[in-house]
Amino acid sequence: MPVDTCDVYICAIALSTDTERPADRELLTTRLAWMRAGTEFFESQLARVDDRELAAPSALTGWSRAHVVAHIARNADALGNLLTWARTGIETPMYATAEQRTADIEEGAEQSPRVLRFDLADALRRFADAVATMPDEAWWAEVRTRAGRAIPAAEVPWMRCREVWVHAVDLDTGVSFAELPSDLVDALIDEVVEGFTARPECGGIELVGLDAGRRWAIGPERDNAPGAPRLALTRTSRSFVTAVRLAMSRCRPTSAPALRRTRRHPVSMPRGDRRRPLGPDVRASSRRGARREARGR
């Protein structure tokens, strides 16, 4: 099964503590706006891909562009299930089984280009209708993700944000993470970093956003680690995937899924800490990069 960037992201979140940041209405409004903009961004990138190019490889190892489109369609239905659960109180899981999820994506990717595009448009419409008809109080109802994590339904727009924005880049049309809103990328990095800072098995490492004016510290050594390794990131490489790779390279929790090594040339840690070479950010120098494999969303 191909590496799913958002699966890698969820792997990081699964390593965090059970404490949730309380969702509030202002944050929900922001995420809904990001989600709608991300959906438009994905559609705009798909419009640049002609029918013959849908069968070409995407930036996700093992997936064609058609797979990415089918995944976005099925994810819309899956997240729509969570909104139905929140709205009705009737348990409606994202997917019947993990196997069914995989089978549905494969089946969708095999559709003709015309049918696949219609399938996506129809799924997007259904999900938009589900969002529009959510009663205000239903956003705070508890549902469970595919990984079994209990969340308020107000987290669903955030889950969709990750899908549409990141996979728009995965269509490999020429755009990079530089085209994503900087506050959205920062929020993604923030959440991934938080997933590792409480882990005692994580060594300290600092991410420095050269064009963001921000620093992200990972690991328990973050408060007093003048000798901790640092990685400077530019806007085009400031994706959360970098944070995940860095943290994973320095954490050895037994419960963490194994990640496949990148095929691209490694970037070594600074002198004095060469535990494991680190892969460069996806598409920092070439858009089609290998993704690490992780499970659970």
C-alpha positions in Angstrom: 0.0 0.0 0.0 1.4 3.4 -0.9 2.6 5.9 1.7 -0.1 8.4 2.6 1.3 11.7 3.8 -1.6 12.3 6.1 -1.1 8.8 7.5 2.4 9.9 8.5 0.9 12.9 10.1 -1.5 10.9 12.1 1.3 8.6 13.2 2.8 11.6 14.9 -0.5 12.6 16.5 -1.0 9.0 17.8 2.3 9.4 19.7 1.0 12.4 21.6 -0.7 12.4 25.0 -4.4 12.0 25.3 -4.9 15.7 26.2 -6.8 17.5 23.5 -6.7 21.2 23.0 -10.3 22.4 23.4 -11.8 23.3 20.1 -13.6 26.7 20.0 -15.9 28.4 17.6 -13.3 30.8 16.3 -10.9 28.0 15.6 -13.7 26.1 13.9 -14.5 29.1 11.7 -10.8 29.4 10.7 -10.6 25.7 9.8 -13.8 25.7 7.8 -12.4 28.6 5.8 -9.1 26.7 5.3 -11.0 23.6 4.3 -13.1 25.4 1.7 -10.0 27.1 0.3 -8.1 23.8 0.2 -11.0 22.1 -1.7 -10.8 24.8 -4.3 -7.1 24.5 -4.4 -7.3 20.8 -5.0 -9.9 21.2 -7.7 -7.7 23.9 -9.4 -4.7 21.5 -9.5 -6.8 18.6 -10.8 -8.1 20.9 -13.6 -4.5 21.2 -14.7 -4.3 17.4 -15.2 -5.7 16.1 -18.5 -7.4 12.7 -18.7 -4.4 11.0 -20.1 -2.2 12.2 -17.2 -4.5 10.8 -14.5 -2.9 7.4 -14.9 0.6 8.9 -14.4 2.4 8.5 -11.1 1.6 11.0 -8.3 4.1 12.2 -5.7 2.9 9.3 -3.5 4.9 6.1 -4.0 2.7 3.5 -5.5 -0.2 5.7 -6.3 -1.2 7.3 -9.6 -2.9 10.7 -9.7 -6.2 8.8 -10.1 -5.5 7.1 -6.8 -5.1 10.5 -5.1 -8.4 11.7 -6.6 -10.2 8.6 -5.6 -8.8 8.9 -2.1 -10.0 12.5 -1.8 -13.5 11.4 -2.9 -13.7 8.5 -0.5 -12.3 10.6 2.4 -15.0 13.1 1.8 -17.6 10.4 2.2 -15.8 9.0 5.3 -15.7 12.4 7.0 -19.3 12.9 6.0 -20.0 9.8 8.0 -18.5 11.4 11.1 -20.7 14.4 10.6 -23.8 12.2 10.3 -22.7 10.5 13.5 -22.5 13.8 15.3 -25.7 15.1 13.8 -27.9 12.0 14.5 -26.1 10.3 17.4 -26.1 7.1 15.4 -22.6 5.6 15.3 -21.4 5.9 11.7 -17.7 5.0 11.3 -15.5 6.5 8.7 -14.9 3.2 7.0 -16.4 -0.3 7.4 -12.9 -1.8 7.5 -9.4 -0.9 6.6 -9.6 -3.4 3.8 -12.8 -1.8 2.4 -11.1 1.6 2.4 -8.2 0.3 0.4 -10.5 -1.6 -2.0 -12.7 1.5 -2.6 -9.7 3.6 -3.5 -8.4 1.0 -5.9 -11.8 0.7 -7.5 -12.2 4.4 -7.8 -8.8 4.8 -9.4 -9.8 2.3 -12.1 -12.8 4.3 -13.2 -12.6 6.2 -16.5 -11.4 9.8 -16.2 -14.8 11.2 -16.9 -16.5 9.0 -14.3 -13.7 9.6 -11.7 -14.1 13.4 -12.1 -17.8 13.1 -11.7 -17.3 10.8 -8.6 -15.1 13.4 -7.0 -17.5 16.3 -7.7 -20.4 14.3 -6.3 -18.5 13.4 -3.2 -17.5 17.0 -2.7 -21.1 18.1 -3.0 -22.3 15.5 -0.5 -19.6 16.6 2.0 -20.4 20.3 1.5 -24.1 19.6 2.1 -23.2 17.7 5.3 -21.1 20.6 6.6 -23.8 23.1 5.7 -26.6 21.2 7.5 -24.6 20.7 10.7 -26.6 22.1 13.7 -24.3 24.4 15.8 -24.4 22.1 18.8 -23.6 19.0 16.8 -20.1 20.3 16.1 -19.3 19.5 19.8 -20.6 15.9 19.7 -18.0 13.2 20.2 -17.1 10.9 17.3 -14.1 8.6 16.7 -11.5 8.7 13.9 -10.4 5.7 11.9 -7.7 5.1 14.5 -10.3 5.1 17.3 -9.4 8.5 18.7 -12.3 10.3 20.3 -12.7 13.8 19.0 -15.4 16.5 18.8 -16.9 16.8 15.3 -15.4 20.2 15.1 -12.1 18.5 14.4 -13.5 17.1 11.1 -12.8 20.3 9.1 -9.2 20.2 10.3 -8.9 16.5 9.2 -10.2 17.5 5.8 -7.8 20.5 5.6 -4.8 18.1 5.8 -6.3 15.9 3.0 -7.1 18.5 0.4 -4.1 20.8 0.8 -1.4 18.2 1.1 -2.8 15.9 -1.6 -3.2 18.9 -3.9 0.6 19.0 -3.8 0.7 15.2 -4.3 -1.0 15.6 -7.7 2.4 16.7 -8.8 1.3 19.5 -11.1 4.2 21.8 -10.2 3.0 23.4 -7.0 4.7 23.0 -3.7 4.1 23.6 -0.1 5.1 27.2 -0.8 1.6 27.7 -2.3 -0.1 26.7 1.0 -1.2 29.4 3.4 1.7 30.0 5.8 -0.6 30.0 8.9 -2.0 26.6 7.8 1.5 25.1 7.4 2.5 26.5 10.8 -0.5 25.0 12.4 0.3 21.6 10.9 3.9 21.8 12.2 2.7 23.0 15.6 0.5 19.9 16.0 3.1 17.5 14.9 5.7 18.9 17.1 3.3 18.8 20.1 2.9 15.1 19.4 6.5 14.5 20.2 7.5 17.0 22.8 6.1 14.9 25.7 7.9 11.7 24.6 10.8 10.9 26.9 12.4 8.8 24.2 12.7 11.7 21.8 16.1 13.5 21.8 16.0 17.3 21.5 16.0 18.9 18.1 15.2 22.4 16.9 13.5 23.4 13.6 14.3 26.9 12.5 12.0 28.6 10.0 14.3 30.9 8.2 11.4 32.7 6.5 8.8 32.1 9.2 10.5 33.9 12.0 9.7 30.9 14.2 11.4 28.0 15.9 10.0 24.6 16.7 11.6 22.5 19.5 11.1 18.8 19.7 11.8 16.5 22.6 12.3 16.9 26.3 15.6 18.7 25.9 13.8 21.6 24.4 14.0 23.9 27.5 17.7 23.7 27.9 19.4 22.1 25.0 22.0 24.6 23.6 23.7 21.7 21.9 20.6 20.2 20.3 20.8 19.6 16.6 19.1 22.2 14.4 17.6 22.2 10.9 17.0 25.4 9.1 13.9 25.3 6.9 12.8 27.6 4.1 9.2 28.3 3.1 9.3 25.6 0.4 10.5 23.0 2.9 8.5 24.0 5.9 6.0 21.2 5.6 5.0 19.1 8.5 6.5 16.1 6.8 9.9 17.4 7.7 8.9 17.7 11.4 7.7 14.1 11.3 10.9 12.8 9.8 13.0 14.6 12.2 11.1 13.5 15.2 10.8 9.9 14.0 14.5 9.8 13.4 15.2 10.6 17.0 12.4 8.6 18.6 12.3 4.9 19.1 8.9 4.2 20.8 8.0 0.6 20.5 4.4 1.4 19.6 5.3 3.6 16.6 4.7 2.1 13.2 7.9 1.5 11.2 8.6 4.1 8.5 10.2 3.2 5.2 13.5 4.9 4.5 13.3 7.5 1.8 14.9 6.7 -1.5 16.2 10.2 -1.9 19.7 11.4 -0.9 19.9 11.9 2.8 20.8 15.1 4.6 23.0 14.2 7.6 22.5 15.5 11.1 24.8 18.3 12.3 28.2 17.1 13.4 28.1 15.5 16.8 24.8 13.7 16.3 24.7 11.3 13.4 22.3 8.7 14.8 20.5 8.5 11.5 20.6 10.5 8.2 17.5 12.6 7.6 15.6 12.8 4.3 15.1 16.3 2.8 11.6 17.7 2.7 9.3 16.4 0.1 9.7 18.3 -3.1 12.3 20.7 -1.7 14.5 20.1 -4.7 12.3 17.7 -6.7 8.6 17.4 -6.4 8.4 13.7 -6.6 9.8 12.4 -3.3 9.4 9.1 -1.6 7.1 9.0 1.4 7.6 7.1 4.6 5.1 4.5 5.4 2.9 4.7 8.5 -0.5 3.4 9.6 -3.5 4.9 11.3 -5.5 7.9 10.8 
